[in-house]
Amino acid sequence: LQALKRKPDLFLCSNLDVKAVFQCGVLSLKFPEAPTVKASCGFFTELLPRCGEIVPVGQVVHENGKVLLQAVLEGVGGQASRSLMDHFAEILFALNKHCFSYLSIW
């Protein structure tokens, strides 16, 4: 999360597997530890606004966003602690704001 905030062009690096980072974030949303889930939610709320400006990020979100949406809805549906709902809501808000055309398809 901190790397994304401070140096977003890191995601332009050809050596970085953006898909793997994205998938790790999705998996982390399902962890039982609240601090891990909060950090993952923060990662996605920082990542999603960059879909339009960083091509590799936009491509990964386009191809794998359905998995993210599913993980968020599962968390909201009862898999995650109620204390984390605001963090999941922030992801949904970011998806709605920055990926609306994909969101309606997923």
C-alpha positions as CSV (number, residue, x, y, z in Angstrom):
1,L,0.0,0.0,0.0
2,Q,2.7,2.4,1.0
3,A,4.7,1.7,-2.2
4,L,1.6,2.3,-4.3
5,K,1.0,5.7,-2.5
6,R,4.6,6.9,-2.7
7,K,5.7,5.5,-6.1
8,P,2.7,4.5,-8.3
9,D,5.0,4.2,-11.3
10,L,6.3,1.0,-9.7
11,F,3.4,-0.6,-11.4
12,L,4.9,0.3,-14.8
13,C,8.0,-1.8,-14.2
14,S,8.2,-4.6,-16.7
15,N,9.5,-7.0,-14.0
16,L,6.4,-6.6,-11.8
17,D,3.7,-9.2,-12.1
18,V,0.7,-7.0,-11.5
19,K,-1.7,-9.9,-11.8
20,A,0.1,-11.8,-9.0
21,V,0.1,-8.7,-6.8
22,F,-3.6,-8.3,-7.5
23,Q,-4.4,-11.9,-6.7
24,C,-2.4,-11.7,-3.5
25,G,-4.5,-8.7,-2.5
26,V,-7.7,-10.6,-3.3
27,L,-6.6,-13.6,-1.2
28,S,-5.7,-11.3,1.7
29,L,-9.2,-10.0,1.7
30,K,-10.3,-13.5,3.0
31,F,-7.8,-13.7,5.8
32,P,-9.1,-14.0,9.4
33,E,-6.9,-11.2,10.7
34,A,-8.6,-7.8,10.6
35,P,-5.3,-5.8,10.1
36,T,-4.5,-7.8,7.1
37,V,-7.9,-7.3,5.6
38,K,-7.8,-3.6,6.3
39,A,-4.4,-3.3,4.6
40,S,-5.8,-5.2,1.6
41,C,-8.8,-3.0,1.4
42,G,-6.5,0.0,1.5
43,F,-4.4,-1.4,-1.3
44,F,-7.4,-1.8,-3.5
45,T,-8.8,1.7,-2.7
46,E,-5.5,3.1,-3.8
47,L,-5.1,0.8,-6.8
48,L,-8.5,1.2,-8.4
49,P,-8.3,4.9,-9.1
50,R,-5.2,4.2,-11.1
51,C,-6.9,1.9,-13.6
52,G,-7.1,4.6,-16.2
53,E,-3.6,6.0,-15.8
54,I,-1.5,2.9,-15.4
55,V,-2.2,0.5,-18.3
56,P,-1.1,-2.8,-16.7
57,V,-3.3,-2.0,-13.7
58,G,-6.3,-1.3,-15.9
59,Q,-5.7,-4.5,-17.8
60,V,-5.5,-6.7,-14.7
61,V,-8.6,-5.1,-13.2
62,H,-10.5,-5.6,-16.4
63,E,-9.5,-9.3,-16.6
64,N,-9.7,-10.1,-12.8
65,G,-12.0,-7.6,-11.3
66,K,-14.9,-10.1,-11.1
67,V,-12.8,-12.1,-8.6
68,L,-12.2,-8.9,-6.5
69,L,-15.9,-8.1,-6.5
70,Q,-16.8,-11.6,-5.5
71,A,-14.3,-11.5,-2.6
72,V,-15.7,-8.2,-1.4
73,L,-19.3,-9.4,-1.6
74,E,-18.4,-12.6,0.3
75,G,-16.8,-10.5,3.0
76,V,-19.8,-8.3,3.2
77,G,-22.1,-11.3,3.1
78,G,-20.7,-12.7,6.4
79,Q,-17.2,-14.0,5.9
80,A,-15.6,-11.0,7.5
81,S,-16.1,-9.2,10.8
82,R,-18.7,-6.5,10.9
83,S,-16.0,-4.0,12.0
84,L,-14.5,-4.3,8.5
85,M,-17.6,-3.4,6.5
86,D,-16.6,0.3,6.0
87,H,-13.3,-0.9,4.4
88,F,-15.2,-3.3,2.0
89,A,-17.6,-0.4,1.2
90,E,-14.6,1.7,0.2
91,I,-13.6,-0.9,-2.4
92,L,-17.2,-1.0,-3.7
93,F,-17.2,2.7,-3.9
94,A,-13.9,2.8,-5.8
95,L,-15.2,0.1,-8.2
96,N,-18.3,2.1,-8.8
97,K,-16.4,5.3,-9.3
98,H,-13.5,4.1,-11.4
99,C,-14.6,0.9,-13.0
100,F,-18.3,1.4,-13.5
101,S,-18.6,-0.1,-17.0
102,Y,-16.9,-3.3,-15.8
103,L,-18.8,-3.4,-12.6
104,S,-22.1,-3.6,-14.4
105,I,-20.8,-6.5,-16.5
106,W,-19.4,-8.4,-13.5
